[in-house]
Amino acid sequence: FEFVRYAESLAGSQPTFTPLADALAASPTLMDLHLQELTKSSIEKHQPGLVLLSVPFPGAMYAALRIAQTIKQDYPAIKIGLGGGYVNTELRELTDPRIFDFVDFITLDSGERPLLALLEHLNGKRSAERLVRTFIRTASNEVRYINWQEPDIPFEEVGTATWDGLPLNSYLSLLDMLNPMHRLWSDGRWNKLTVAHGCYWKKCSFCDVSLDYISRYETASASLLVDRIEAIVAETGQSGFHFVDEAAPPKILKALAEELIRRKVVISWWGNIRFEKTFTPELCELLAQSGCIAMSGGLEVASDRLLDLMKKGVSVEQVAQVTKGFSDAGILVHAYLMYGFPTQTVQETVDSLEYVRQLFENGCIQSGFFHRFTCTVHSPVGLDPAAYGIELVPLPPISFAKNDIAFIDPTGV
């Protein structure tokens, strides 16, 4: 996982663009030089008029801007667009114009509609005033956000992802532990597919539920999803799938499993869910028959008091029953765990550790990871800290990235 954290401190929740600007002005490192050569080679091969850079994490931002810097220096006529998960989350209040020394356009949230508008603009068929969810730099060196109102492309109509032209057999398989469930993320390659856009629950108080990638919930039919799966298998020659939903809906997964079995489509798949009671032992068996090999989900804390405060909509007992159902069906289970949530006591943390030990001992889960709670500005906790008994530490003036925010828990935990 450390590869996606490369130089992330330059970008993550960084109030000013200065650290990135300084790093990009410094002499290129050996890795930078290699990246520059790869960039030039790709540009010479494809001769694009527009390059799009997707930045999913803060640790991808430095490399994206090194790529952009190379293109601007050697191919100044090429336009560059920037988007992706990091941009959507952290650059929503961007006012620092210096980033536009490297890119021409920055778009927010689902990219299909902004990109279609941008392509029309670059082809002279749409004015800049009618760009969608796009930041630009004006002639007076100011950042301007333009959001002409047009509906997003429905999830059923966004099309099927393509990996055409990528060297799929050249990616390194890496693992940082031998746990067979935990190594699924990085040891080997999976086709990525989204079962539904957004989250059907969208209530968890630690989650960025105010952002589009969580709040706008849209589904697709099981038949269309299997059509996409078949197309991806035909293109890639690989039948392993990672469903990358925030929380895959059980009703959709049930319909998808039935459609896979009905059409005799043989794949291996895994994904992320909520440990809710809809996942009965019978449904777990059905999912296993359709190719499900593993599930990850948030237990967070083994405390019903804290689960209620988090608005998880599950109980400790329910999590035990659901995870046992998956394990009995031969499906590996990974639990996301959390410590340091507002008002969480030392005893509750110790109790969580003991409960997790019991889940392992009784064969309910095979993997787990404790994350320290981080308060973000887009979460219910960050938006209404008083409701959770905490006080936010004032942020400095921000012209670039904004996400994590420190807090004071008066309970002293």
N, C-alpha and C positions, 0 to 999 in steps of 0.2 A: 504493500500500500504506500510505501514511502515515495514511489516514483510519481504519484499524483500530488505529492506535497513539495515538489522541487521549488525552492525559493518562494514558498507560499506566503512568508511573512512580508514580502514586498507588496502583496495585493490584498490579503485577507483582512477585512475590516480596517483598511488603511485609510485614514481620513484625508490624506493628500496624495497626489500623484508623484511627489518628489522622490521617494525611495525607488520607485520603478524608473523614473526619468534618470536618476543618477546611475542606476545599474545598467540601463541601456546606453548611457553615454560612456561607460567604462570600456576598456579594451575587451574584445570578445574572448571568452574562455575557449578551451579546446572543444567543449560540447557545442558552444555557440558557433564556432567555425564549421563544425560538422553540419549543424542545422542550416547554416547559411548555404552550404554547398548543396544540401538536399533540396532546399527551397529553389535555388537557381536551376537545378536540374529539372524539377517539376514544372517550373514556369516555362523553360525552354521547350519541354516536351508538349505541354498542353496549350500554351499561348492564350491564356485566359484574358478576358476583359474585366472580369470581376472575380475576386477571391473572397471567400467567406471563411472566417475563423470562428470555430465554436470553442468556448472556454467553459468546461463543466465545473472546474474547481479553481480556487485561488492559485494552486500550484501549477496550473497550465497557463496562467496569464503571461508570465515572463517569456516563455517560449513563443507564445502566440505573437507577442509584440516584437520579438527578435525576427520572427518570420516576416511580419509586416514591415519592419525597419529595412530588411534586405530588399523587399519588393519595392518599397518607396525609393530606395537609393539607386537601384539598378533598372527598375521598370516603372518610372513615375506615372505613366499613363494609366496603369492598372488601378481600378478602384477596389477598396478593401472594406468589407463589412465585418462587424464583430457582434457576436451574440453568445448564447449558451447559459447554462445554469448559474454560473458565478455572476455573469453580467445581469441576468434577470433578478437575482437576489440582492446584490450589493451595490450596483451602480444606478439605482433608480433615482437618486437625487444628484446625479452628476452635474457639476458646474465648472470643473477644471478643463480648460480648452486644450491643454498640452497633449492629451491623449490623441487628439486629432492630428498631431504631427505624424502619427503612425497609421491611423485608420481614417476612413472617410465617413462611415456610417456605423452607428451602434443601435441595435434593435433589442426590444424587450419582449419577453414571454414567447408563446408559440410563434415560430418563425415563418410559417407558410404565408400568411397574409402580408406581414411587413415586407417579406422578400418579393412577393409578386408585385407589390406597389413599387418597391425599389427598382425592380427590373423595368417596369413601365416608365419610371422616371428617367432611368439611364438611357432608355430607348426614345426619349423625347415625347412620350405619350401621356405623361402625368407631371404636373408641376411639383416642386418641392413642398408646396403648401399642402399637398394631399398625400404625403408619406404617412405611414401608419406605425405608431409606437417607435419612432426613430429619433435619435439624437444626431444633430449635425453641428458644425461650427460655422458661424455666420461670417460675413466679410469684416465685421467689426470685432472679430476674435472672441465672440461669446458663444457659449453652448446654448443651443435651442432644442427643445423637445417638441416634436410635431406628432400629433395623434389624430389624423383624419379618421372619423368614425366609420368603420366598415366591419361587418361580422367576420369572426374567425372561420376558417375552413372547418366544417364539421369533422369530427374524429373519423367517421366512416368514409370520408372522402379525401383524407390526407395522402392516401396511397401506401405503397409497400416500400419499406426501406431497401436500399441496394448497397451491396459491397463490391460492385463491379469495378475491376481494375486494382483492387487492393491485394497485396501479397499475403493472403490469409494464412499461408503455411509458414510464414517467416516470423510470426510473433513469438516472443519468448514466453514460456510457461514458468511462472514463478510461484513460490510459496514461502510463507514466513513461519508456518507451523505445520506439523504432520496431521493435525485433526482433519479427517476426511470431509467434514462439512465445511469447515472454515476455509479450506483451500479451494473450494469451488469458485470463489470470486476471482482468483488469479492464476490457478494452475489449469491451463487449457483454455480453449476459446469457446464462447457461446454466442449464438445468434441472439441479438437483443430484440425484444418485441414488447410493446405495451398493450395490455389487455383492455384497459380503459384509461381515458385521460382524467387526471385529477384523482381525488379521494372521495369515496362515497360517504365516509364518516365525517371528515374535516372538522373535528371538534377538539382534538388533543391540544392541551394548553401550551405544550412546549414546541409545537410545530408551526411552520410558516403558513398557517391556514388562510391568511389574507392575500396570499400571492396566487396568481392565475394557475400555476402548475399543480396547486392543491385544490383551490376553490372551484374551478370550472370542471365539473364532473360530466363526462360524456362517455357513452359506451358504443360498442360495435357488436354486430350479431356474431354468433359463434361460427356461422358458415363463412362469413367474411374473414374472420380471424384465421380459420383453417385454410382458406384460400391464400392468405398472406403467408402462412407457415409453409404451405406447399411450394409457393413461388420462391421463398427464401432457400428452402432445401434444394430446389432445382438449380438455383444460381450458385450457391456456396458449396454444395455437395456435403454439407454438414447438418446433422439432424439434432443437435443439442440446442436448447433454447433457455434463455434466462428472461423471464417476464419481469420487467423493471418497474412495474407499478409501485406507487407509494404504498398501496394496500389493495391487492387484487380482490375484486368483489366475489364472494363465494357463489352467488347465483350465476355469474358469468363463467366462473371456473367450472361449475357443474355442467353447464351447457356446452362449454368448450370440450370438456372431457368426453361427453356423450357424442359430440360431433367427430372428434378424433377417432373414437372407437368405431362409430358407424361407418366412417369413410376409410377405416383401416390405415390411417396415417400413423406410422410408428416413429415417435420422437422420444427423447428424454428432455424433461423440463423441470424447472424450479422457479420459485418466486418469493415475493414478500406479501405477507397477509397480516390481518388482525386475528388474534387467537379468540375468535368469537364462537358462540354456541352453535351457529349454523354449520360449522365444520364437525358434523357428527361422525362417528366411526364408519358409518356406511358411506358417507361422502368421501372420507379419507381413502377408503378402499377403491372407490370409483376413480379418484384422482390418480392413485397408484397404478391402476389398470391402464390409464391413458398415458402413462409415461412419467408421472411425477416422481422425482427421486429425492427432493429436499424442499423444505420450507423455512423461511426466516420470518420472525415476527417479534413484536415488542411486548415483552413482559414488563419492562421498565423497572418496577419495584414490587417486591412481594409484600405489599401493604394495601389493604382495601381502602384505608383512609387516603393514602396518597394517590391511588388509582382514581378515586372519585375526584380528588382535587385536579388531577390531570385530565379529567373527563375522558378517560380511556374507554369507558363503556364495557369493561370486562372486570371480572373478579379474580382473585388469586386461585380459588378453587376451580373456576371455569378454565383458566389457563392450563392447570394441571390435567384436566379431563381432555381438553382439545389436543394438547401436545402428546398425551399418551395415545390418543386415537391415531395420530399421524405416525408415531413410532411403531405402534402395533401393526400398521399397514406397510411397514418397511420403508417409511419416508424419514430421512434425516431431518432433525429440527435444530435450528439455531435461534437462540433467544437474545434479543437486544436488551441490555440492562442499563440502568442509570443510577447514579448516585449524585448527591448534592442538590436535589430538587428543593425549592423553597420550603422551609419548615421541617424538612426531613431530619429526624433525630439520629444520633449515633446508634441508639438501640434498633431503630427501624432499619438502618443500614446493615447492622450485624444480623438482624432477623432475615433480611433479604439474602445475605450470603448463605445462611443456613438453609433457607428454603430452596435456593438454587442447587445447593449440594444435594438436597433430597430429590430434586427433579432429576439430577444426573443419576443418583443411586437407584431410583425407581424406573430408569429407562424412558423418561419422558422427553428429555432433550439430550443431544449429543454434542452441543457446542453453545457457547455463550460469550458475550463480551460486555464488560462494564464500561460505559462512556460517562464522563463527567458532564453533568447538565450545563448547557450553555444557553444563556438568555439571548434571544435575538429580537431585533426591533419589530419584526413582522409577526411574532407569535402573540397569542393572548396574554402570556405572562409579560412580555415586553410592552404590549399596548395598554395593559391595565395592571401594573405591578402591585397596586394597593390591594387588589382582590386576592393576591397571593402572599400578602404580608411582607413584601420586600420594598426596598427603596433603590431606584436606579442611580448609578453613578453618572453625573452629567458628562455628556460627550463633548469633545473639543469641536471647534468649527469644522464642518465637513464639506469638502468640495469633490471628494472622490468616492471611496467605498464606505458603506455603512451596513453593518449586520450585527455582529456580536456586541453586547453591552454588559458591562460589569454591574453587579448589584450588591447590596448590603442586606443580609438576612439578620434582622434584630434578634432572632432566636439564638444566634451565636453558633449555629452548627457549621 
